[in-house]
């Protein structure tokens, strides 16, 4: 059975390191918001189950810990 999840990003502490983009470019991107560095943006906050391993890697490797995976059954 597929495990449904969504991604939550705390843009308030993102510093645009782009580690998430390197891990899952089909899910994350960085955009120039006119600030001192680019900001993470979600292409989708509900990616398919097949992308979960990449999203987990992005969550784990984010230097500022801005990515959180929320499972539907939690």
N, CA, C, O and CB atoms as a CASP TS submission, in Angstrom:
PFRMAT TS
TARGET T0000
AUTHOR 0000-0000-0000
METHOD Language model
MODEL 1
PARENT N/A
ATOM      1  N   UNK     1       0.837  -1.180   0.000  1.00  0.00           N
ATOM      2  CA  UNK     1       0.000   0.000   0.000  1.00  0.00           C
ATOM      3  C   UNK     1       0.888   1.253   0.000  1.00  0.00           C
ATOM      4  O   UNK     1       1.869   1.332   0.740  1.00  0.00           O
ATOM      5  CB  UNK     1      -0.956  -0.007   1.222  1.00  0.00           C
ATOM      6  N   UNK     2       0.533   2.206  -0.826  1.00  0.00           N
ATOM      7  CA  UNK     2       1.308   3.439  -0.938  1.00  0.00           C
ATOM      8  C   UNK     2       1.157   4.277   0.325  1.00  0.00           C
ATOM      9  O   UNK     2       0.061   4.416   0.869  1.00  0.00           O
ATOM     10  CB  UNK     2       0.869   4.247  -2.172  1.00  0.00           C
ATOM     11  N   UNK     3       2.259   4.822   0.774  1.00  0.00           N
ATOM     12  CA  UNK     3       2.236   5.694   1.946  1.00  0.00           C
ATOM     13  C   UNK     3       2.191   7.139   1.470  1.00  0.00           C
ATOM     14  O   UNK     3       3.117   7.617   0.814  1.00  0.00           O
ATOM     15  CB  UNK     3       3.476   5.445   2.866  1.00  0.00           C
ATOM     16  N   UNK     4       1.112   7.825   1.805  1.00  0.00           N
ATOM     17  CA  UNK     4       0.945   9.206   1.362  1.00  0.00           C
ATOM     18  C   UNK     4       1.646  10.142   2.330  1.00  0.00           C
ATOM     19  O   UNK     4       1.636   9.943   3.545  1.00  0.00           O
ATOM     20  CB  UNK     4      -0.549   9.571   1.244  1.00  0.00           C
ATOM     21  N   UNK     5       2.250  11.162   1.758  1.00  0.00           N
ATOM     22  CA  UNK     5       2.976  12.138   2.559  1.00  0.00           C
ATOM     23  C   UNK     5       2.966  13.486   1.851  1.00  0.00           C
ATOM     24  O   UNK     5       2.628  13.598   0.673  1.00  0.00           O
ATOM     25  CB  UNK     5       4.426  11.668   2.821  1.00  0.00           C
ATOM     26  N   UNK     6       3.349  14.499   2.613  1.00  0.00           N
ATOM     27  CA  UNK     6       3.522  15.823   2.031  1.00  0.00           C
ATOM     28  C   UNK     6       4.785  16.428   2.619  1.00  0.00           C
ATOM     29  O   UNK     6       5.291  15.971   3.644  1.00  0.00           O
ATOM     30  CB  UNK     6       2.278  16.737   2.297  1.00  0.00           C
ATOM     31  N   UNK     7       5.279  17.446   1.966  1.00  0.00           N
ATOM     32  CA  UNK     7       6.508  18.106   2.393  1.00  0.00           C
ATOM     33  C   UNK     7       6.158  19.485   2.929  1.00  0.00           C
ATOM     34  O   UNK     7       5.359  20.216   2.342  1.00  0.00           O
ATOM     35  CB  UNK     7       7.532  18.204   1.223  1.00  0.00           C
ATOM     36  N   UNK     8       6.770  19.823   4.049  1.00  0.00           N
ATOM     37  CA  UNK     8       6.618  21.153   4.635  1.00  0.00           C
ATOM     38  C   UNK     8       8.011  21.768   4.697  1.00  0.00           C
ATOM     39  O   UNK     8       8.964  21.121   5.132  1.00  0.00           O
ATOM     40  CB  UNK     8       5.940  21.093   6.068  1.00  0.00           C
ATOM     41  N   UNK     9       8.124  23.010   4.266  1.00  0.00           N
ATOM     42  CA  UNK     9       9.406  23.711   4.256  1.00  0.00           C
ATOM     43  C   UNK     9       9.280  24.988   5.090  1.00  0.00           C
ATOM     44  O   UNK     9       8.344  25.767   4.909  1.00  0.00           O
ATOM     45  CB  UNK     9       9.855  24.042   2.793  1.00  0.00           C
ATOM     46  N   UNK    10      10.224  25.190   5.996  1.00  0.00           N
ATOM     47  CA  UNK    10      10.265  26.419   6.792  1.00  0.00           C
ATOM     48  C   UNK    10      11.136  27.434   6.058  1.00  0.00           C
ATOM     49  O   UNK    10      12.354  27.466   6.230  1.00  0.00           O
ATOM     50  CB  UNK    10      10.814  26.148   8.239  1.00  0.00           C
ATOM     51  N   UNK    11      10.502  28.247   5.250  1.00  0.00           N
ATOM     52  CA  UNK    11      11.247  29.220   4.439  1.00  0.00           C
ATOM     53  C   UNK    11      11.889  30.303   5.293  1.00  0.00           C
ATOM     54  O   UNK    11      12.791  31.003   4.833  1.00  0.00           O
ATOM     55  CB  UNK    11      10.327  29.861   3.409  1.00  0.00           C
ATOM     56  N   UNK    12      11.437  30.446   6.518  1.00  0.00           N
ATOM     57  CA  UNK    12      11.990  31.451   7.405  1.00  0.00           C
ATOM     58  C   UNK    12      13.430  31.195   7.804  1.00  0.00           C
ATOM     59  O   UNK    12      14.145  32.125   8.178  1.00  0.00           O
ATOM     60  CB  UNK    12      11.159  31.545   8.618  1.00  0.00           C
ATOM     61  N   UNK    13      13.870  29.930   7.729  1.00  0.00           N
ATOM     62  CA  UNK    13      15.253  29.617   8.099  1.00  0.00           C
ATOM     63  C   UNK    13      16.071  29.058   6.933  1.00  0.00           C
ATOM     64  O   UNK    13      17.239  28.708   7.102  1.00  0.00           O
ATOM     65  CB  UNK    13      15.263  28.625   9.240  1.00  0.00           C
ATOM     66  N   UNK    14      15.452  28.976   5.746  1.00  0.00           N
ATOM     67  CA  UNK    14      16.175  28.507   4.559  1.00  0.00           C
ATOM     68  C   UNK    14      17.238  29.516   4.170  1.00  0.00           C
ATOM     69  O   UNK    14      16.989  30.722   4.159  1.00  0.00           O
ATOM     70  CB  UNK    14      15.208  28.265   3.381  1.00  0.00           C
ATOM     71  N   UNK    15      18.429  29.017   3.848  1.00  0.00           N
ATOM     72  CA  UNK    15      19.506  29.885   3.379  1.00  0.00           C
ATOM     73  C   UNK    15      19.949  29.537   1.961  1.00  0.00           C
ATOM     74  O   UNK    15      21.021  29.957   1.525  1.00  0.00           O
ATOM     75  CB  UNK    15      20.691  29.796   4.321  1.00  0.00           C
ATOM     76  N   UNK    16      19.142  28.785   1.250  1.00  0.00           N
ATOM     77  CA  UNK    16      19.381  28.545  -0.161  1.00  0.00           C
ATOM     78  C   UNK    16      20.610  27.728  -0.500  1.00  0.00           C
ATOM     79  O   UNK    16      21.229  27.959  -1.538  1.00  0.00           O
ATOM     80  CB  UNK    16      19.478  29.815  -0.838  1.00  0.00           C
ATOM     81  N   UNK    17      20.981  26.778   0.347  1.00  0.00           N
ATOM     82  CA  UNK    17      22.152  25.949   0.068  1.00  0.00           C
ATOM     83  C   UNK    17      21.943  25.027  -1.131  1.00  0.00           C
ATOM     84  O   UNK    17      22.917  24.581  -1.739  1.00  0.00           O
ATOM     85  CB  UNK    17      22.499  25.123   1.289  1.00  0.00           C
ATOM     86  N   UNK    18      20.702  24.739  -1.479  1.00  0.00           N
ATOM     87  CA  UNK    18      20.319  23.935  -2.651  1.00  0.00           C
ATOM     88  C   UNK    18      20.668  22.460  -2.547  1.00  0.00           C
ATOM     89  O   UNK    18      20.700  21.766  -3.563  1.00  0.00           O
ATOM     90  CB  UNK    18      20.970  24.492  -3.865  1.00  0.00           C
ATOM     91  N   UNK    19      20.929  21.970  -1.354  1.00  0.00           N
ATOM     92  CA  UNK    19      21.180  20.540  -1.174  1.00  0.00           C
ATOM     93  C   UNK    19      19.940  19.749  -1.580  1.00  0.00           C
ATOM     94  O   UNK    19      20.051  18.680  -2.180  1.00  0.00           O
ATOM     95  CB  UNK    19      21.571  20.226   0.298  1.00  0.00           C
ATOM     96  N   UNK    20      18.776  20.267  -1.258  1.00  0.00           N
ATOM     97  CA  UNK    20      17.529  19.589  -1.618  1.00  0.00           C
ATOM     98  C   UNK    20      17.380  19.487  -3.132  1.00  0.00           C
ATOM     99  O   UNK    20      16.912  18.471  -3.648  1.00  0.00           O
ATOM    100  CB  UNK    20      16.325  20.329  -1.020  1.00  0.00           C
ATOM    101  N   UNK    21      17.774  20.529  -3.834  1.00  0.00           N
ATOM    102  CA  UNK    21      17.696  20.525  -5.300  1.00  0.00           C
ATOM    103  C   UNK    21      18.622  19.458  -5.871  1.00  0.00           C
ATOM    104  O   UNK    21      18.268  18.776  -6.833  1.00  0.00           O
ATOM    105  CB  UNK    21      18.062  21.916  -5.875  1.00  0.00           C
ATOM    106  N   UNK    22      19.793  19.312  -5.287  1.00  0.00           N
ATOM    107  CA  UNK    22      20.734  18.288  -5.751  1.00  0.00           C
ATOM    108  C   UNK    22      20.168  16.887  -5.516  1.00  0.00           C
ATOM    109  O   UNK    22      20.399  15.984  -6.320  1.00  0.00           O
ATOM    110  CB  UNK    22      22.094  18.439  -5.036  1.00  0.00           C
ATOM    111  N   UNK    23      19.433  16.702  -4.427  1.00  0.00           N
ATOM    112  CA  UNK    23      18.878  15.392  -4.099  1.00  0.00           C
ATOM    113  C   UNK    23      17.630  15.063  -4.916  1.00  0.00           C
ATOM    114  O   UNK    23      17.451  13.923  -5.346  1.00  0.00           O
ATOM    115  CB  UNK    23      18.551  15.328  -2.624  1.00  0.00           C
ATOM    116  N   UNK    24      16.774  16.051  -5.130  1.00  0.00           N
ATOM    117  CA  UNK    24      15.491  15.789  -5.803  1.00  0.00           C
ATOM    118  C   UNK    24      15.064  17.009  -6.628  1.00  0.00           C
ATOM    119  O   UNK    24      14.165  17.745  -6.221  1.00  0.00           O
ATOM    120  CB  UNK    24      14.388  15.430  -4.763  1.00  0.00           C
ATOM    121  N   UNK    25      15.699  17.225  -7.773  1.00  0.00           N
ATOM    122  CA  UNK    25      15.383  18.402  -8.586  1.00  0.00           C
ATOM    123  C   UNK    25      13.968  18.396  -9.153  1.00  0.00           C
ATOM    124  O   UNK    25      13.476  19.435  -9.591  1.00  0.00           O
ATOM    125  CB  UNK    25      16.362  18.510  -9.713  1.00  0.00           C
ATOM    126  N   UNK    26      13.317  17.255  -9.152  1.00  0.00           N
ATOM    127  CA  UNK    26      11.936  17.190  -9.626  1.00  0.00           C
ATOM    128  C   UNK    26      10.944  17.628  -8.538  1.00  0.00           C
ATOM    129  O   UNK    26       9.755  17.788  -8.811  1.00  0.00           O
ATOM    130  CB  UNK    26      11.607  15.766 -10.095  1.00  0.00           C
ATOM    131  N   UNK    27      11.432  17.818  -7.315  1.00  0.00           N
ATOM    132  CA  UNK    27      10.588  18.207  -6.183  1.00  0.00           C
ATOM    133  C   UNK    27      10.918  19.619  -5.695  1.00  0.00           C
ATOM    134  O   UNK    27      10.018  20.396  -5.375  1.00  0.00           O
ATOM    135  CB  UNK    27      10.752  17.207  -5.035  1.00  0.00           C
ATOM    136  N   UNK    28      12.206  19.944  -5.639  1.00  0.00           N
ATOM    137  CA  UNK    28      12.667  21.213  -5.072  1.00  0.00           C
ATOM    138  C   UNK    28      13.338  22.068  -6.143  1.00  0.00           C
ATOM    139  O   UNK    28      13.913  21.555  -7.103  1.00  0.00           O
ATOM    140  CB  UNK    28      13.640  20.963  -3.904  1.00  0.00           C
ATOM    141  N   UNK    29      13.251  23.378  -5.953  1.00  0.00           N
ATOM    142  CA  UNK    29      14.000  24.329  -6.771  1.00  0.00           C
ATOM    143  C   UNK    29      14.318  25.520  -5.871  1.00  0.00           C
ATOM    144  O   UNK    29      13.705  25.682  -4.816  1.00  0.00           O
ATOM    145  CB  UNK    29      13.186  24.770  -8.067  1.00  0.00           C
ATOM    146  N   UNK    30      15.251  26.333  -6.274  1.00  0.00           N
ATOM    147  CA  UNK    30      15.502  27.571  -5.553  1.00  0.00           C
ATOM    148  C   UNK    30      15.117  28.731  -6.458  1.00  0.00           C
ATOM    149  O   UNK    30      15.292  28.682  -7.676  1.00  0.00           O
ATOM    150  CB  UNK    30      16.992  27.678  -5.102  1.00  0.00           C
ATOM    151  N   UNK    31      14.594  29.763  -5.837  1.00  0.00           N
ATOM    152  CA  UNK    31      14.166  30.939  -6.580  1.00  0.00           C
ATOM    153  C   UNK    31      14.775  32.180  -5.944  1.00  0.00           C
ATOM    154  O   UNK    31      14.983  32.235  -4.732  1.00  0.00           O
ATOM    155  CB  UNK    31      12.620  31.040  -6.620  1.00  0.00           C
ATOM    156  N   UNK    32      15.054  33.163  -6.770  1.00  0.00           N
ATOM    157  CA  UNK    32      15.582  34.431  -6.284  1.00  0.00           C
ATOM    158  C   UNK    32      14.404  35.257  -5.782  1.00  0.00           C
ATOM    159  O   UNK    32      13.518  35.626  -6.553  1.00  0.00           O
ATOM    160  CB  UNK    32      16.382  35.192  -7.402  1.00  0.00           C
ATOM    161  N   UNK    33      14.404  35.538  -4.502  1.00  0.00           N
ATOM    162  CA  UNK    33      13.309  36.309  -3.910  1.00  0.00           C
ATOM    163  C   UNK    33      13.724  37.742  -3.601  1.00  0.00           C
ATOM    164  O   UNK    33      13.028  38.455  -2.879  1.00  0.00           O
ATOM    165  CB  UNK    33      12.819  35.631  -2.639  1.00  0.00           C
ATOM    166  N   UNK    34      14.852  38.154  -4.146  1.00  0.00           N
ATOM    167  CA  UNK    34      15.338  39.503  -3.923  1.00  0.00           C
ATOM    168  C   UNK    34      16.125  39.665  -2.633  1.00  0.00           C
ATOM    169  O   UNK    34      16.599  40.756  -2.318  1.00  0.00           O
ATOM    170  CB  UNK    34      14.195  40.445  -3.919  1.00  0.00           C
ATOM    171  N   UNK    35      16.262  38.578  -1.893  1.00  0.00           N
ATOM    172  CA  UNK    35      17.009  38.611  -0.640  1.00  0.00           C
ATOM    173  C   UNK    35      18.478  38.331  -0.867  1.00  0.00           C
ATOM    174  O   UNK    35      18.957  38.344  -2.001  1.00  0.00           O
ATOM    175  CB  UNK    35      16.440  37.609   0.344  1.00  0.00           C
ATOM    176  N   UNK    36      19.194  38.078   0.225  1.00  0.00           N
ATOM    177  CA  UNK    36      20.639  37.867   0.110  1.00  0.00           C
ATOM    178  C   UNK    36      21.025  36.535  -0.534  1.00  0.00           C
ATOM    179  O   UNK    36      22.168  36.369  -0.961  1.00  0.00           O
ATOM    180  CB  UNK    36      21.261  37.951   1.467  1.00  0.00           C
ATOM    181  N   UNK    37      20.085  35.578  -0.610  1.00  0.00           N
ATOM    182  CA  UNK    37      20.365  34.275  -1.229  1.00  0.00           C
ATOM    183  C   UNK    37      19.063  33.682  -1.740  1.00  0.00           C
ATOM    184  O   UNK    37      17.986  34.093  -1.308  1.00  0.00           O
ATOM    185  CB  UNK    37      21.053  33.302  -0.219  1.00  0.00           C
ATOM    186  N   UNK    38      19.145  32.720  -2.656  1.00  0.00           N
ATOM    187  CA  UNK    38      17.924  32.107  -3.181  1.00  0.00           C
ATOM    188  C   UNK    38      17.200  31.322  -2.090  1.00  0.00           C
ATOM    189  O   UNK    38      17.805  30.923  -1.094  1.00  0.00           O
ATOM    190  CB  UNK    38      18.253  31.184  -4.369  1.00  0.00           C
ATOM    191  N   UNK    39      15.924  31.110  -2.283  1.00  0.00           N
ATOM    192  CA  UNK    39      15.068  30.432  -1.315  1.00  0.00           C
ATOM    193  C   UNK    39      14.505  29.158  -1.934  1.00  0.00           C
ATOM    194  O   UNK    39      14.194  29.120  -3.124  1.00  0.00           O
ATOM    195  CB  UNK    39      13.924  31.362  -0.842  1.00  0.00           C
ATOM    196  N   UNK    40      14.378  28.122  -1.119  1.00  0.00           N
ATOM    197  CA  UNK    40      13.795  26.873  -1.602  1.00  0.00           C
ATOM    198  C   UNK    40      12.327  27.088  -1.951  1.00  0.00           C
ATOM    199  O   UNK    40      11.616  27.849  -1.294  1.00  0.00           O
ATOM    200  CB  UNK    40      13.943  25.753  -0.546  1.00  0.00           C
ATOM    201  N   UNK    41      11.897  26.404  -2.995  1.00  0.00           N
ATOM    202  CA  UNK    41      10.505  26.425  -3.422  1.00  0.00           C
ATOM    203  C   UNK    41      10.142  24.998  -3.796  1.00  0.00           C
ATOM    204  O   UNK    41      10.950  24.276  -4.379  1.00  0.00           O
ATOM    205  CB  UNK    41      10.271  27.421  -4.625  1.00  0.00           C
ATOM    206  N   UNK    42       8.941  24.601  -3.463  1.00  0.00           N
ATOM    207  CA  UNK    42       8.483  23.255  -3.804  1.00  0.00           C
ATOM    208  C   UNK    42       7.814  23.253  -5.166  1.00  0.00           C
ATOM    209  O   UNK    42       6.936  24.073  -5.433  1.00  0.00           O
ATOM    210  CB  UNK    42       7.517  22.722  -2.736  1.00  0.00           C
ATOM    211  N   UNK    43       8.223  22.343  -6.016  1.00  0.00           N
ATOM    212  CA  UNK    43       7.543  22.138  -7.288  1.00  0.00           C
ATOM    213  C   UNK    43       6.223  21.429  -7.002  1.00  0.00           C
ATOM    214  O   UNK    43       5.203  21.707  -7.632  1.00  0.00           O
ATOM    215  CB  UNK    43       8.430  21.313  -8.288  1.00  0.00           C
ATOM    216  N   UNK    44       6.262  20.511  -6.044  1.00  0.00           N
ATOM    217  CA  UNK    44       5.058  19.855  -5.536  1.00  0.00           C
ATOM    218  C   UNK    44       5.279  19.531  -4.068  1.00  0.00           C
ATOM    219  O   UNK    44       6.381  19.149  -3.674  1.00  0.00           O
ATOM    220  CB  UNK    44       4.720  18.564  -6.353  1.00  0.00           C
ATOM    221  N   UNK    45       4.246  19.679  -3.261  1.00  0.00           N
ATOM    222  CA  UNK    45       4.386  19.313  -1.851  1.00  0.00           C
ATOM    223  C   UNK    45       3.842  17.908  -1.579  1.00  0.00           C
ATOM    224  O   UNK    45       3.901  17.422  -0.450  1.00  0.00           O
ATOM    225  CB  UNK    45       3.664  20.333  -0.967  1.00  0.00           C
ATOM    226  N   UNK    46       3.312  17.263  -2.620  1.00  0.00           N
ATOM    227  CA  UNK    46       2.811  15.891  -2.489  1.00  0.00           C
ATOM    228  C   UNK    46       3.384  15.015  -3.611  1.00  0.00           C
ATOM    229  O   UNK    46       2.658  14.605  -4.517  1.00  0.00           O
ATOM    230  CB  UNK    46       1.252  15.870  -2.521  1.00  0.00           C
ATOM    231  N   UNK    47       4.681  14.735  -3.543  1.00  0.00           N
ATOM    232  CA  UNK    47       5.294  13.921  -4.595  1.00  0.00           C
ATOM    233  C   UNK    47       4.851  12.465  -4.505  1.00  0.00           C
ATOM    234  O   UNK    47       4.305  12.040  -3.487  1.00  0.00           O
ATOM    235  CB  UNK    47       6.816  14.006  -4.511  1.00  0.00           C
ATOM    236  N   UNK    48       5.084  11.704  -5.567  1.00  0.00           N
ATOM    237  CA  UNK    48       4.717  10.290  -5.561  1.00  0.00           C
ATOM    238  C   UNK    48       5.588   9.483  -4.593  1.00  0.00           C
ATOM    239  O   UNK    48       6.683   9.903  -4.219  1.00  0.00           O
ATOM    240  CB  UNK    48       4.833   9.713  -6.971  1.00  0.00           C
ATOM    241  N   UNK    49       5.081   8.338  -4.207  1.00  0.00           N
ATOM    242  CA  UNK    49       5.799   7.471  -3.275  1.00  0.00           C
ATOM    243  C   UNK    49       7.192   7.110  -3.799  1.00  0.00           C
ATOM    244  O   UNK    49       8.122   6.941  -3.010  1.00  0.00           O
ATOM    245  CB  UNK    49       4.994   6.198  -3.015  1.00  0.00           C
ATOM    246  N   UNK    50       7.342   6.993  -5.111  1.00  0.00           N
ATOM    247  CA  UNK    50       8.634   6.633  -5.697  1.00  0.00           C
ATOM    248  C   UNK    50       9.716   7.659  -5.389  1.00  0.00           C
ATOM    249  O   UNK    50      10.903   7.334  -5.440  1.00  0.00           O
ATOM    250  CB  UNK    50       8.496   6.476  -7.197  1.00  0.00           C
ATOM    251  N   UNK    51       9.333   8.885  -5.072  1.00  0.00           N
ATOM    252  CA  UNK    51      10.301   9.949  -4.778  1.00  0.00           C
ATOM    253  C   UNK    51      10.657  10.023  -3.298  1.00  0.00           C
ATOM    254  O   UNK    51      11.503  10.833  -2.918  1.00  0.00           O
ATOM    255  CB  UNK    51       9.753  11.287  -5.231  1.00  0.00           C
ATOM    256  N   UNK    52      10.045   9.211  -2.461  1.00  0.00           N
ATOM    257  CA  UNK    52      10.224   9.326  -1.019  1.00  0.00           C
ATOM    258  C   UNK    52      11.681   9.212  -0.582  1.00  0.00           C
ATOM    259  O   UNK    52      12.114   9.980   0.278  1.00  0.00           O
ATOM    260  CB  UNK    52       9.414   8.274  -0.327  1.00  0.00           C
ATOM    261  N   UNK    53      12.438   8.297  -1.134  1.00  0.00           N
ATOM    262  CA  UNK    53      13.841   8.137  -0.733  1.00  0.00           C
ATOM    263  C   UNK    53      14.633   9.418  -1.010  1.00  0.00           C
ATOM    264  O   UNK    53      15.469   9.817  -0.199  1.00  0.00           O
ATOM    265  CB  UNK    53      14.483   6.942  -1.475  1.00  0.00           C
ATOM    266  N   UNK    54      14.377  10.057  -2.140  1.00  0.00           N
ATOM    267  CA  UNK    54      15.064  11.310  -2.467  1.00  0.00           C
ATOM    268  C   UNK    54      14.649  12.434  -1.514  1.00  0.00           C
ATOM    269  O   UNK    54      15.481  13.232  -1.083  1.00  0.00           O
ATOM    270  CB  UNK    54      14.768  11.716  -3.920  1.00  0.00           C
ATOM    271  N   UNK    55      13.366  12.485  -1.195  1.00  0.00           N
ATOM    272  CA  UNK    55      12.869  13.512  -0.280  1.00  0.00           C
ATOM    273  C   UNK    55      13.442  13.289   1.115  1.00  0.00           C
ATOM    274  O   UNK    55      13.804  14.248   1.797  1.00  0.00           O
ATOM    275  CB  UNK    55      11.323  13.506  -0.237  1.00  0.00           C
ATOM    276  N   UNK    56      13.527  12.032   1.545  1.00  0.00           N
ATOM    277  CA  UNK    56      14.129  11.720   2.843  1.00  0.00           C
ATOM    278  C   UNK    56      15.595  12.152   2.879  1.00  0.00           C
ATOM    279  O   UNK    56      16.066  12.678   3.888  1.00  0.00           O
ATOM    280  CB  UNK    56      14.011  10.213   3.143  1.00  0.00           C
ATOM    281  N   UNK    57      16.309  11.932   1.788  1.00  0.00           N
ATOM    282  CA  UNK    57      17.714  12.366   1.722  1.00  0.00           C
ATOM    283  C   UNK    57      17.805  13.886   1.804  1.00  0.00           C
ATOM    284  O   UNK    57      18.670  14.417   2.500  1.00  0.00           O
ATOM    285  CB  UNK    57      18.384  11.861   0.419  1.00  0.00           C
ATOM    286  N   UNK    58      16.927  14.583   1.105  1.00  0.00           N
ATOM    287  CA  UNK    58      16.923  16.048   1.153  1.00  0.00           C
ATOM    288  C   UNK    58      16.631  16.531   2.571  1.00  0.00           C
ATOM    289  O   UNK    58      17.263  17.472   3.052  1.00  0.00           O
ATOM    290  CB  UNK    58      15.882  16.624   0.165  1.00  0.00           C
ATOM    291  N   UNK    59      15.685  15.897   3.230  1.00  0.00           N
ATOM    292  CA  UNK    59      15.344  16.259   4.615  1.00  0.00           C
ATOM    293  C   UNK    59      16.550  16.042   5.537  1.00  0.00           C
ATOM    294  O   UNK    59      16.880  16.901   6.354  1.00  0.00           O
ATOM    295  CB  UNK    59      14.128  15.426   5.115  1.00  0.00           C
ATOM    296  N   UNK    60      17.184  14.915   5.398  1.00  0.00           N
ATOM    297  CA  UNK    60      18.318  14.570   6.264  1.00  0.00           C
ATOM    298  C   UNK    60      19.534  15.458   6.014  1.00  0.00           C
ATOM    299  O   UNK    60      20.239  15.819   6.956  1.00  0.00           O
ATOM    300  CB  UNK    60      18.703  13.114   6.059  1.00  0.00           C
ATOM    301  N   UNK    61      19.783  15.811   4.765  1.00  0.00           N
ATOM    302  CA  UNK    61      21.001  16.527   4.409  1.00  0.00           C
ATOM    303  C   UNK    61      20.878  18.050   4.434  1.00  0.00           C
ATOM    304  O   UNK    61      21.883  18.749   4.309  1.00  0.00           O
ATOM    305  CB  UNK    61      21.434  16.104   3.060  1.00  0.00           C
ATOM    306  N   UNK    62      19.680  18.566   4.592  1.00  0.00           N
ATOM    307  CA  UNK    62      19.495  20.017   4.610  1.00  0.00           C
ATOM    308  C   UNK    62      20.273  20.618   5.774  1.00  0.00           C
ATOM    309  O   UNK    62      20.024  20.266   6.926  1.00  0.00           O
ATOM    310  CB  UNK    62      17.991  20.381   4.715  1.00  0.00           C
ATOM    311  N   UNK    63      21.213  21.520   5.492  1.00  0.00           N
ATOM    312  CA  UNK    63      22.046  22.083   6.553  1.00  0.00           C
ATOM    313  C   UNK    63      21.268  22.860   7.621  1.00  0.00           C
ATOM    314  O   UNK    63      21.694  22.933   8.773  1.00  0.00           O
ATOM    315  CB  UNK    63      23.071  22.983   5.945  1.00  0.00           C
ATOM    316  N   UNK    64      20.137  23.432   7.236  1.00  0.00           N
ATOM    317  CA  UNK    64      19.362  24.220   8.181  1.00  0.00           C
ATOM    318  C   UNK    64      18.129  23.470   8.714  1.00  0.00           C
ATOM    319  O   UNK    64      17.387  24.008   9.536  1.00  0.00           O
ATOM    320  CB  UNK    64      18.930  25.512   7.525  1.00  0.00           C
ATOM    321  N   UNK    65      17.912  22.248   8.255  1.00  0.00           N
ATOM    322  CA  UNK    65      16.787  21.452   8.740  1.00  0.00           C
ATOM    323  C   UNK    65      15.430  22.057   8.428  1.00  0.00           C
ATOM    324  O   UNK    65      14.518  21.999   9.252  1.00  0.00           O
ATOM    325  CB  UNK    65      16.908  21.261  10.210  1.00  0.00           C
ATOM    326  N   UNK    66      15.291  22.637   7.244  1.00  0.00           N
ATOM    327  CA  UNK    66      14.039  23.316   6.903  1.00  0.00           C
ATOM    328  C   UNK    66      12.977  22.393   6.313  1.00  0.00           C
ATOM    329  O   UNK    66      11.818  22.790   6.185  1.00  0.00           O
ATOM    330  CB  UNK    66      14.319  24.421   5.934  1.00  0.00           C
ATOM    331  N   UNK    67      13.352  21.177   5.954  1.00  0.00           N
ATOM    332  CA  UNK    67      12.433  20.251   5.289  1.00  0.00           C
ATOM    333  C   UNK    67      11.891  19.249   6.299  1.00  0.00           C
ATOM    334  O   UNK    67      12.631  18.668   7.092  1.00  0.00           O
ATOM    335  CB  UNK    67      13.135  19.516   4.120  1.00  0.00           C
ATOM    336  N   UNK    68      10.567  19.066   6.242  1.00  0.00           N
ATOM    337  CA  UNK    68       9.933  18.079   7.112  1.00  0.00           C
ATOM    338  C   UNK    68       8.952  17.272   6.280  1.00  0.00           C
ATOM    339  O   UNK    68       8.179  17.831   5.501  1.00  0.00           O
ATOM    340  CB  UNK    68       9.215  18.760   8.323  1.00  0.00           C
ATOM    341  N   UNK    69       8.987  15.961   6.446  1.00  0.00           N
ATOM    342  CA  UNK    69       8.044  15.073   5.789  1.00  0.00           C
ATOM    343  C   UNK    69       6.923  14.786   6.783  1.00  0.00           C
ATOM    344  O   UNK    69       7.170  14.388   7.921  1.00  0.00           O
ATOM    345  CB  UNK    69       8.739  13.748   5.302  1.00  0.00           C
ATOM    346  N   UNK    70       5.700  14.994   6.336  1.00  0.00           N
ATOM    347  CA  UNK    70       4.522  14.730   7.162  1.00  0.00           C
ATOM    348  C   UNK    70       3.748  13.591   6.500  1.00  0.00           C
ATOM    349  O   UNK    70       3.259  13.729   5.379  1.00  0.00           O
ATOM    350  CB  UNK    70       3.621  16.024   7.327  1.00  0.00           C
ATOM    351  N   UNK    71       3.644  12.475   7.200  1.00  0.00           N
ATOM    352  CA  UNK    71       2.925  11.329   6.678  1.00  0.00           C
ATOM    353  C   UNK    71       1.437  11.454   6.988  1.00  0.00           C
ATOM    354  O   UNK    71       1.048  11.884   8.074  1.00  0.00           O
ATOM    355  CB  UNK    71       3.491  10.030   7.261  1.00  0.00           C
ATOM    356  N   UNK    72       0.635  11.080   6.039  1.00  0.00           N
ATOM    357  CA  UNK    72      -0.816  11.220   6.166  1.00  0.00           C
ATOM    358  C   UNK    72      -1.377  10.472   7.368  1.00  0.00           C
ATOM    359  O   UNK    72      -2.364  10.906   7.962  1.00  0.00           O
ATOM    360  CB  UNK    72      -1.489  10.730   4.911  1.00  0.00           C
ATOM    361  N   UNK    73      -0.762   9.361   7.729  1.00  0.00           N
ATOM    362  CA  UNK    73      -1.285   8.549   8.824  1.00  0.00           C
ATOM    363  C   UNK    73      -0.703   8.931  10.182  1.00  0.00           C
ATOM    364  O   UNK    73      -0.999   8.273  11.180  1.00  0.00           O
ATOM    365  CB  UNK    73      -1.011   7.097   8.552  1.00  0.00           C
ATOM    366  N   UNK    74       0.117   9.975  10.242  1.00  0.00           N
ATOM    367  CA  UNK    74       0.705  10.427  11.515  1.00  0.00           C
ATOM    368  C   UNK    74      -0.226  11.382  12.247  1.00  0.00           C
ATOM    369  O   UNK    74       0.108  11.859  13.331  1.00  0.00           O
ATOM    370  CB  UNK    74       2.057  11.109  11.271  1.00  0.00           C
TER
END
